[in-house]
Amino acid sequence: MNRWHAGLGLGLAAMAGCVFAAGDLDDLLDVAKPADSGGGLHGFAEFSAARAYETPSHWSKLRARLNIESSGRLSERVKWKLGGRLDADAAPDIESDVYPAAVRRDRRSEAMIREAYLDISAGNWDYRLGRQHVVWGEMVGLFFADVVSARDTREFFLPEFDQMRIPQWAARAEYFGDDWHGELLWIPVPSVDNIGKPGGDFYPFVAPEGARFAGEDKPDHRLGNMNWGARLSALIDGWDVSGFFYRSTDTAPTFYRTSLAPLTFEARHDRINQVGATFSKDMGRFVLKGEAVHTSGRKFNTTDLSAPNGLVPSDTLDYVVGVDVPLARIWRVNAQYYARRYFDHRDGMVWDKNEQGATLLVNRQFGDSLEAEVLLVSSLNGGGYMVRPKVVWQMDANWRGTAGLDVFGGAEDGVFGRFDQSDRAYVEVRRAF
């Protein structure tokens, strides 16, 4: 962590004093009578291996991961949490004839602060200051209204979502009413997606033959790159609904064409506005859920050589509706329909004006220790499919083993088909402590 981030963490914690009067701070930070100072370590250690079995067959992951966190109280009204993660992956160096040097350096090892925040309670208001996860939506298999967290997409959307989310340095204030909840969010130094390096198994951009990459222009630490937003949630006649506005530096990159001779692309992060809504309702035999997000400010790649930087701007509407159905206490079935509409679609754009898809998840429990699951995600516009069968064995309270396949298919320029050569079999063993 650099000096900027260290100073930012201390600064966000110090901001607590701006919310309360001096007398209130004496009560908040009365550490002479803590309810539970905490401080015990817990987390998990995990080893995961993945073998890409398409030609050329190779190890795509041989990773050891250690995730440690601790939490406690400074007083009855102030809590803290600190967590970090260490990764080491041997696969890129073992497969040096498959992965470029930049990919090997990028994936060899990593250390990350996952969470480092204070929680402060003051009547109906709660404040969280520091590095934290902010989850505004959650569907199966893909992201829609979950717009705040950045993501590690070096393995596409294959890892567990709580592990692939990248937290933000943020100040968050929440107000809790009787049947409603308001939230204000400020992110002075945004994190963006970790897309890896060209030549990785799941690099997000398919460039024309012979194209070059000029790297990634990540947002600098200036006021114009700050993120901020507000969200309001309410429970109305059994419907859990929410709406939000979010102004941000896009976590996902846009690939700008910076030169035609030679053809060169650079990843940049645009400023965008997003207005969204979510809903869920327990209908008795099933749960109905949905999310929708309108985004303005993004640009999209086109084959039109006259387009500036090879891009055209377009507002979009992403939406999804799904049902979650438990059956006989041992089966779970989830089905979703999702779509994206481009309001300013033009000839030459990579994607259709109305991109559509569907997901189906079927899960079967076998007693308390074993479950089998298959997830199918498919484009309805010829973008291909992703099939993910797996088996999970909960050996005891602390040990868990997982084995499965990640299979892609479809057109080589499709959202899933482009990863057709990255099909893999994997195993994971985790020990919680």
Buried (B, 14 or more C-beta within 10 A) or exposed (E): EEEEBEEBBEBBBEBBEEBBEEEBBEEBBBEEEBEEEBEEEEBBBBEBBBBBBBEEEBBBBBBBBBBBBBBBBBBBBBBBBBBBBBBBBBBBEBBEEBBBEBBBEBBBEBEBBBBBBBBBBBEEBBBBBBBBBBEBBBBBBBBBBBBBBBBBBBBBBBBEBEEBBBBBBBBBBBBBEEEBBBBBBBBBBBBBBBBBBBBBBBBBBBBEEEBEBEEBEBBEEEEEBBBBBBBBBBEEEEEBBBBBEBBBBBBBBBBBBBEEEEBBBBBBBBBBBBBBBBBBBEEEEBBBBBBBBBBBBBBBBBEBEEBEBBBBBBBBBBBBBBBBEBEEEEEBBBBBBBBBBBEEBBEBBEBBBEBBBBBBBBBBBEEEEEBBBBBBBBBBBEBBBBBBBBEBBBEEEEEBEBBBBBBBBBBEEBBBBBBBEBBBBBBBBBEBE
